[in-house]
Amino acid sequence: MPKVECTCPVCGAKFQRYPSKLRRAKYVVVCSRACLYKGRSLGIIKREVQQPYQISEEGRRAWRESARFRIGQLRKPPIIFVCETCGKEVVIPRGQNCPSRQLRFCSNECANIGLRGAGNPAWRGGHKGYYGPNWRSQRRAARKRDNYTCQRCGKTTKEAKRSLDVHHIIPFNQFESYEKANQLDNLVTLCHLCHQFVEWNGMDT
């Protein structure tokens, strides 16, 4: 069914509506929600109140007096906390707080600094960037032993399109010497995705 051209009684703009919507219209048909609110203010559209308020003159005077008293004042005291990174005291309105927000830092820059390393809840001690002088040779030996194949998902170097990772089954930092940590029995070949998974969940998962 074609649309019918209508004229907005509030702003005078031309618009189109389907006849079915015109028949089901609860209020005067207007072109937009903004004109609906404006039409209510102008009295063009009557406001339907199901349960009108019963306010006495004494109640109105008390409401105006309390509103006058609250001008320029916060209903609740603000939240004050100290940034854990820079030590700056931060004051925020209580309305800007939410249960999931952790009041620890004054800015994203301070949060990035404060959540590095041991400050991050996911920190697990980190890893040493140097695994000893025999690491490269042991890494090559581990890949060759495992036939250049991920021991978790079976992906090859060609399928991964990059060199496979070599993972320490027992973390390197738990050994006193690099010779014991880099023994072939403690090394396993993994693709990058499986390496990330195993770092958090272990080989048996």
C-alpha positions as CSV (number, residue, x, y, z in Angstrom):
1,M,0.0,0.0,0.0
2,P,1.5,3.4,-0.9
3,K,2.4,6.0,1.7
4,V,0.2,9.0,2.3
5,E,1.7,12.5,2.3
6,C,1.2,14.4,5.6
7,T,1.9,17.8,7.0
8,C,3.5,18.1,10.5
9,P,1.2,20.4,12.6
10,V,4.2,21.5,14.7
11,C,6.9,22.5,12.1
12,G,4.9,22.4,8.9
13,A,7.2,19.9,7.2
14,K,6.0,17.4,4.6
15,F,6.5,13.7,5.3
16,Q,5.0,10.3,4.4
17,R,3.4,7.6,6.5
18,Y,1.6,4.3,5.7
19,P,-2.2,4.5,6.2
20,S,-2.1,1.7,8.8
21,K,0.2,3.7,11.0
22,L,-2.1,6.7,10.7
23,R,-5.0,4.7,11.9
24,R,-3.1,3.3,14.8
25,A,-1.6,6.6,15.8
26,K,-2.1,7.4,19.5
27,Y,-1.3,11.1,19.3
28,V,-1.4,13.7,16.5
29,V,0.8,12.5,13.7
30,V,4.0,14.5,13.6
31,C,7.2,14.1,11.5
32,S,9.7,13.3,14.4
33,R,10.0,12.7,18.1
34,A,11.4,16.2,18.6
35,C,8.2,17.7,17.1
36,L,6.2,15.3,19.4
37,Y,7.9,16.8,22.5
38,K,7.5,20.3,21.1
39,G,3.9,19.7,20.3
40,R,3.3,18.7,23.9
41,S,4.9,22.0,25.1
42,L,2.8,24.0,22.7
43,G,-0.4,22.3,23.8
44,I,-1.0,20.8,20.3
45,I,-0.7,17.3,21.6
46,K,-2.5,16.6,24.9
47,R,-0.5,14.8,27.6
48,E,-2.2,11.7,29.0
49,V,-1.7,11.2,32.7
50,Q,-2.9,7.9,34.1
51,Q,-2.3,8.8,37.8
52,P,-2.1,12.5,38.3
53,Y,-0.1,13.8,41.2
54,Q,-2.1,15.3,44.1
55,I,0.1,18.1,45.4
56,S,-1.1,20.7,47.9
57,E,0.0,24.3,48.0
58,E,1.9,23.6,51.2
59,G,3.8,20.8,49.4
60,R,4.6,23.0,46.5
61,R,6.1,25.6,48.8
62,A,8.2,23.0,50.6
63,W,9.4,21.6,47.3
64,R,10.4,25.1,46.0
65,E,12.2,25.9,49.3
66,S,14.2,22.7,49.3
67,A,15.1,23.2,45.6
68,R,16.3,26.7,46.3
69,F,18.4,25.4,49.2
70,R,20.1,22.8,47.0
71,I,21.1,25.2,44.2
72,G,24.8,24.8,43.6
73,Q,25.2,22.0,46.1
74,L,25.9,18.3,45.4
75,R,23.3,15.9,46.8
76,K,26.0,13.4,47.8
77,P,29.6,14.1,48.7
78,P,32.2,13.5,45.9
79,I,34.6,10.5,45.9
80,I,38.2,11.3,46.7
81,F,41.1,8.9,46.1
82,V,44.8,9.1,45.5
83,C,46.4,7.9,42.2
84,E,48.6,4.9,42.9
85,T,51.1,6.1,40.2
86,C,51.6,9.8,40.6
87,G,50.1,10.4,44.0
88,K,47.7,13.0,42.8
89,E,44.5,13.5,44.7
90,V,41.5,13.0,42.4
91,V,37.9,14.2,43.1
92,I,35.0,12.9,41.0
93,P,31.3,13.3,41.4
94,R,29.6,10.2,43.0
95,G,27.4,9.9,39.9
96,Q,30.4,9.1,37.7
97,N,31.3,6.1,39.8
98,C,30.1,2.6,39.1
99,P,30.7,-0.8,40.8
100,S,33.0,-2.1,38.1
101,R,35.3,1.0,38.2
102,Q,38.5,0.7,40.2
103,L,39.5,4.0,41.7
104,R,43.2,3.6,41.4
105,F,44.6,5.9,38.7
106,C,43.9,9.5,37.7
107,S,44.3,8.9,33.9
108,N,44.9,6.3,31.3
109,E,48.6,7.2,31.2
110,C,49.0,6.5,34.9
111,A,47.0,3.2,34.5
112,N,49.3,2.0,31.7
113,I,52.3,2.6,34.0
114,G,50.8,1.2,37.1
115,L,49.5,-2.0,35.5
116,R,52.9,-3.0,34.0
117,G,54.9,-5.9,35.4
118,A,54.0,-6.9,39.0
119,G,51.2,-4.3,39.1
120,N,49.2,-6.3,36.6
121,P,46.8,-8.9,38.1
122,A,47.8,-11.3,35.3
123,W,51.5,-11.0,36.1
124,R,53.2,-14.4,36.5
125,G,56.8,-13.4,37.2
126,G,57.8,-12.7,33.6
127,H,60.6,-14.4,31.7
128,K,64.2,-13.8,31.2
129,G,65.2,-12.5,27.8
130,Y,68.4,-14.6,27.8
131,Y,68.2,-18.4,28.1
132,G,71.9,-19.1,28.2
133,P,74.6,-19.6,25.5
134,N,73.3,-23.1,24.5
135,W,69.7,-21.9,23.9
136,R,69.8,-21.6,20.1
137,S,71.4,-25.0,19.6
138,Q,68.9,-26.7,22.0
139,R,66.0,-24.9,20.4
140,R,67.1,-26.3,16.9
141,A,67.5,-29.7,18.4
142,A,64.0,-29.7,20.0
143,R,62.4,-28.7,16.7
144,K,64.3,-31.4,14.8
145,R,63.4,-34.0,17.4
146,D,59.7,-33.0,17.1
147,N,59.9,-33.1,13.3
148,Y,59.2,-29.4,13.0
149,T,55.6,-30.1,14.1
150,C,53.5,-28.6,16.9
151,Q,53.1,-31.3,19.6
152,R,49.7,-30.0,20.5
153,C,47.7,-29.4,17.3
154,G,50.0,-31.0,14.7
155,K,50.6,-27.8,12.7
156,T,53.9,-27.8,10.7
157,T,56.3,-24.9,10.1
158,K,54.9,-24.6,6.5
159,E,51.3,-24.4,7.7
160,A,52.2,-21.9,10.5
161,K,54.1,-19.8,7.9
162,R,56.7,-19.0,10.6
163,S,59.2,-20.8,12.8
164,L,57.6,-22.8,15.6
165,D,58.1,-21.8,19.2
166,V,60.0,-24.0,21.7
167,H,58.4,-24.1,25.2
168,H,60.0,-24.8,28.6
169,I,57.7,-27.4,30.2
170,I,59.0,-26.4,33.6
171,P,59.6,-22.6,33.6
172,F,63.1,-21.5,33.0
173,N,63.2,-19.3,36.1
174,Q,62.6,-22.3,38.4
175,F,66.1,-23.7,37.6
176,E,69.4,-22.7,39.1
177,S,71.3,-23.1,35.9
178,Y,70.5,-22.8,32.2
179,E,72.0,-26.2,31.4
180,K,69.3,-28.0,33.4
181,A,66.5,-25.7,32.1
182,N,67.4,-26.2,28.5
183,Q,67.6,-30.0,28.5
184,L,65.7,-31.5,25.7
185,D,63.4,-33.4,28.1
186,N,62.2,-30.0,29.3
187,L,61.6,-28.6,25.8
188,V,58.6,-29.1,23.5
189,T,57.8,-27.6,20.0
190,L,54.6,-25.6,19.8
191,C,53.0,-23.2,17.3
192,H,52.5,-19.7,18.5
193,L,48.8,-20.1,19.4
194,C,49.4,-23.3,21.3
195,H,52.3,-21.8,23.0
196,Q,50.1,-19.0,24.4
197,F,47.5,-21.5,25.4
198,V,50.0,-23.8,27.2
199,E,51.6,-20.9,29.0
200,W,48.3,-20.3,30.9
201,N,46.7,-23.8,31.0
202,G,49.5,-26.3,30.8
203,M,50.2,-29.1,28.4
204,D,47.7,-31.6,29.9
205,T,44.7,-29.3,29.2
